[in-house]
Amino acid sequence: MPERGPQWHPRYHIQTSGRSLHAQEIDFNDIRTTLQALYAIYDNCNSLHTNAYDEAITTPTEESVRRAMAIQLIINKELGLAKNENPLQGSFIIEELTDLVEEAVLTEFDRITERGGVLGAMETMYQRSRIQEESLYYETLKHSGEYPIIGVNTFLSSKGSPTILPKEVIRATEEEKEAQIATVENLKATYADEAAKAIKDLQQAAIKNENMFEVLIEAAKYCSLGQLTAAMFEVGGQYRRNM
C-alpha cells in the first residue's frame, strides 16, 4: 500500500437543507441557512453551498444569491470562531450527536448491503421508499405542529404569514431558449469527430467496468449532456422503476 499523503485526506461538500426552505415568510429561510452553514463550517467541511432564500419558489435571483454568499463570508470573515479549527471539539452534545449519526449511517449501509448493494436496493425501490417515508414523517409533524416552524405553522404574523413572492421570478425568454438550442447545435457541428471518439471511449470504459471519471471529463469537452446520456443508455440501458 502506498504511503499515505494529502491525497488520502477525506474531503467533503455540504449543501444546506432544501427541505428547510419554505414559501411562507421566505425571508426567514436565510436564518435557517445561516445556522446550517455554521454546523458545516464548524465541522470543517471543504466546500459549502448555501441555498438562496427564494429557492423555495424560483430559480435564485442575483440579489438572493448575493445574500446566500454573504452568509458564508460573514461567518468566515466577521464571526471569528470559524478561524479556530473544530471549535466544538470535546463538547458532549456534539460528540454524542456525531456518534448517533455515525451509527445510523452505518446501519443504513448494512440495510443496503443486505439488499444486494446500491443496485440491488434500487430494484426494490428501497432508497426511494426511505426518502418518501422520511418526507411523509416530516410533513406529518409539520402539519400537526409537533415540529414547530416559525412563520409556517407557529408564530404566524397578523396577516397569516402568506407566501411572499420575490421581486423577480426567473424565467428564460424565448430568445434565450433559442440561443441555447443554437449553442448545442454548434457544439455538435464543430466537434463531430472528437465527439464520436469520446463517446466510443466512454462506452468502452462502461462496458469494461473501468473508472469512467477521466473519460467522462474528456467527453464533456466535446459532447452535450444529451449525447452523453444517450451514449450511456445504449450500453447500460435506461432505468425504469418497478411498478
Helices and strands as residue ranges (DSSP letters): G 6-8, E 13-15, G 26-28, H 29-42, E 47-49, G 53-56, H 62-74, I 75-79, G 81-83, H 92-114, H 117-123, H 126-144, H 174-190, H 192-207, H 213-219, H 225-236
